[in-house]
Amino acid sequence: MYEIYFDDSGTNAQSDIAIAACYVSTQSGWKRFVEEWDTARCEEGFDAFHMAEFVAPREQGHKPWCDWDNVKKDWVYKRLAGIINDNKRIGGATAVPKAVYDEVPERIRNHYGFQHYTFAVRTCLVKIAKWREKSLISHPMQYVFDWEESGTPKRLEISAMLDGIHPKLKQMFGVDTGGYGFQKKSRFKPLQAADILAWQMNCFMPKIYPQGESWDTIDSILKPGFRILREDQEMDLGFYTEENIGQWLKRIEDYEAQHGVVM
């Protein structure tokens, strides 16, 4: 079985862009990951890793990070990034500008995800389905999302999305014999890897949105912490603009003209 771990960034009201990020590996790959991650935790002296606390100003007092100098932080981050890269199969992330998505007709958002994060997760699922097809992978997948209390809008929408996959498409996403759940980062360590990717993606997006990346500028704006997760790694990272949201809507409208309104 394969396991895919999701986390979000930028879903708070203060952020203009919502991120869904994920990592996929086999059960054995994640077993090695946890063993190496736990070794690093014990040797470096921390418990659960949370990127926002790791990079927070020292005066905020997040232990043990506030007691570390930059040399120690750089060393630990590179060690953790290496553990992620060595044990994951593929990483993916989608960024959704909230103002752009909010202009989508309400009936479309109700179907594809009223929450920005739900829509971002949906597009990540499409990336994973394409990767499964390209890699000739038919094994089941277990989807694990960062913890959401029962009844929250994010949990309700994600559950409805996965429960509502058409039976003929379940094998495409590996949920025909797999499943999904919501777990806490402190116990399910691969969620801490997804947290790092989501945070890096969220910090990177304001540098390139809406113009996009270009080979002429990428070296000057790509920070080392994100570079180590991207370069020479199997990754599928992307973002929506007003233009390609419009193209997506046009495809829906063309489909509806032939097959009826999406509900």
C-alpha positions in Angstrom: 0.0 0.0 0.0 1.0 3.6 -0.6 0.3 6.4 1.9 -0.1 10.1 1.1 0.1 12.8 3.7 -1.5 16.2 3.3 -1.0 19.5 5.1 -2.2 23.0 4.4 -0.7 26.5 4.7 -2.2 29.9 4.2 -5.8 28.8 5.0 -6.1 31.4 7.7 -8.0 34.6 7.0 -4.8 36.7 6.9 -3.4 34.9 3.8 -4.2 35.7 0.2 -3.2 32.2 -1.1 -4.2 28.8 0.2 -1.8 25.8 -0.2 -2.3 22.1 -0.2 0.9 20.1 -0.1 1.5 16.3 0.0 4.1 13.6 0.0 3.6 10.0 -1.2 5.6 6.9 -0.4 5.1 3.2 0.3 4.4 1.9 3.7 8.0 0.6 3.9 9.3 4.0 2.8 7.4 5.8 5.5 8.5 3.2 8.0 12.2 4.1 7.2 11.2 7.8 7.3 9.8 7.5 10.8 12.9 5.5 12.1 15.3 8.1 10.7 13.1 11.1 11.8 12.9 9.7 15.3 16.7 9.2 15.4 17.1 12.9 14.3 14.6 14.0 17.0 16.5 12.2 19.7 20.0 13.3 18.6 19.1 16.9 17.8 16.8 17.5 20.8 13.3 18.3 19.6 9.8 16.6 19.7 7.3 17.4 17.0 8.6 19.6 14.2 6.4 22.5 13.1 7.9 24.8 10.5 6.2 28.0 11.5 7.6 27.7 15.1 11.0 26.6 13.8 11.4 29.9 11.8 9.6 32.1 14.3 11.5 35.1 15.9 13.5 34.0 18.9 11.4 36.3 21.2 8.3 34.2 20.6 9.9 31.6 22.8 9.1 28.4 20.8 11.3 25.7 22.4 13.7 24.4 21.6 14.1 26.5 18.4 14.4 29.8 20.2 17.6 28.5 21.9 19.3 27.4 18.7 21.6 29.5 16.6 21.4 29.6 12.8 24.2 27.0 12.3 22.2 24.5 14.4 19.0 25.3 12.6 20.6 25.0 9.1 22.1 21.6 10.1 18.8 20.2 11.4 16.7 21.5 8.5 19.1 20.0 6.0 19.1 16.7 7.9 15.3 16.6 7.9 15.0 17.6 4.3 17.4 14.8 3.4 15.3 12.3 5.3 12.2 13.5 3.4 13.9 13.3 0.0 15.4 9.9 0.6 12.1 8.2 1.6 9.3 9.9 -0.4 8.3 8.8 -3.8 6.8 12.1 -5.0 5.8 15.4 -3.6 3.1 17.7 -4.8 1.5 21.1 -4.0 -1.1 23.4 -5.4 -1.5 27.1 -4.6 -4.9 28.8 -5.0 -5.3 32.6 -4.9 -8.4 33.1 -2.7 -9.7 36.2 -4.5 -9.5 34.5 -7.9 -11.3 31.3 -6.7 -13.9 33.3 -4.9 -15.1 34.7 -8.2 -16.0 31.2 -9.4 -19.8 30.7 -9.5 -21.1 29.5 -6.2 -22.7 26.3 -7.6 -19.3 25.3 -9.1 -17.5 25.9 -5.8 -20.2 23.9 -4.0 -19.3 21.0 -6.2 -15.5 21.3 -6.5 -14.9 22.6 -3.0 -16.3 25.8 -1.4 -13.1 25.8 0.8 -10.0 27.0 -1.0 -8.1 24.1 0.6 -10.5 21.5 -0.6 -10.1 22.7 -4.2 -6.3 22.7 -3.8 -6.5 19.1 -2.4 -8.7 18.1 -5.4 -6.1 19.3 -7.8 -3.3 17.5 -5.9 -5.4 14.3 -6.3 -5.4 14.8 -10.0 -1.6 15.1 -10.0 -1.3 11.9 -8.0 -3.7 10.1 -10.4 -1.6 11.1 -13.3 1.6 9.9 -11.5 -0.1 6.6 -10.7 -1.0 6.1 -14.3 2.5 7.1 -15.6 4.2 4.9 -13.1 1.9 2.0 -13.7 0.9 1.9 -10.0 -2.3 0.1 -9.1 -1.7 -0.5 -5.4 -4.2 1.0 -2.9 -3.5 4.3 -1.2 -4.2 5.6 2.3 -4.9 9.3 2.4 -3.9 11.0 5.7 -4.8 14.6 6.4 -3.7 16.9 9.2 -6.1 16.8 12.1 -9.4 18.6 11.7 -12.1 18.4 14.4 -15.3 16.5 13.5 -17.8 18.9 11.8 -15.3 21.6 10.6 -15.9 22.8 7.0 -12.6 21.5 5.8 -13.1 18.0 7.2 -16.7 17.8 6.0 -15.7 18.9 2.4 -12.7 16.6 2.2 -14.7 13.7 3.5 -17.5 14.4 1.0 -15.0 14.7 -1.8 -13.3 11.3 -1.2 -16.6 9.5 -0.3 -18.1 10.9 -3.5 -15.6 9.6 -6.0 -17.4 7.6 -8.6 -16.9 3.9 -8.2 -15.4 3.6 -11.7 -12.8 6.2 -10.7 -11.8 4.9 -7.3 -9.0 2.7 -8.7 -7.5 5.7 -10.4 -6.9 7.4 -7.0 -6.2 4.1 -5.2 -9.2 4.5 -2.9 -11.0 1.4 -4.1 -9.3 -0.7 -1.4 -7.6 2.2 0.5 -9.2 4.9 2.6 -8.6 8.2 4.3 -8.4 9.7 7.8 -7.4 12.8 9.8 -4.5 12.5 12.2 -2.3 14.6 14.4 1.2 15.6 13.4 2.7 14.7 16.7 1.8 11.0 16.2 1.9 10.7 12.4 5.4 12.0 11.6 5.0 12.1 7.8 2.5 15.0 8.3 5.5 17.0 9.6 7.2 16.5 6.2 4.0 17.8 4.4 4.0 20.8 6.8 7.5 21.7 5.7 6.6 21.6 2.0 3.4 23.5 2.5 5.2 26.3 4.5 7.9 26.6 1.8 5.4 26.7 -1.0 3.4 29.4 0.9 6.5 31.6 1.4 7.5 31.1 -2.3 4.2 32.0 -3.9 4.2 35.8 -3.2 7.5 36.0 -5.0 6.1 34.6 -8.3 2.4 35.3 -8.3 0.9 36.2 -10.7 3.8 36.4 -13.2 5.0 32.8 -12.7 8.4 31.3 -12.5 11.1 31.8 -15.2 14.5 30.3 -15.6 15.9 33.9 -15.6 14.7 34.7 -12.1 14.3 31.4 -10.3 17.9 31.3 -9.0 17.6 34.7 -7.4 14.3 34.0 -5.6 14.5 30.4 -4.6 15.6 30.1 -1.0 18.0 27.2 -0.1 15.3 25.6 2.2 12.9 25.2 -0.7 15.6 24.4 -3.3 16.7 21.3 -1.4 13.2 20.0 -1.6 12.8 20.7 -5.3 16.0 20.2 -7.2 16.7 16.7 -8.5 13.5 15.5 -6.8 10.3 14.1 -8.3 7.9 17.0 -7.6 4.7 18.4 -9.1 4.2 21.9 -7.9 1.7 24.4 -9.4 -0.6 27.3 -8.9 -3.7 28.8 -10.4 -4.0 32.2 -11.9 -7.0 34.2 -13.0 -6.3 33.0 -16.6 -6.2 29.3 -16.0 -9.1 29.4 -13.5 -11.0 30.9 -16.5 -9.8 28.1 -18.7 -10.9 25.5 -16.2 -14.4 27.1 -16.0 -14.6 27.1 -19.8 -13.9 23.3 -19.8 -16.7 22.9 -17.2 -19.1 25.0 -19.3 -18.3 23.0 -22.4 -18.9 19.8 -20.6 -22.2 21.0 -19.2 -23.3 22.0 -22.6 -23.0 18.4 -23.7 -23.8 16.5 -20.5 -25.9 18.7 -18.2 -25.1 21.0 -15.3 -22.6 19.9 -12.7 -24.4 19.7 -9.3 
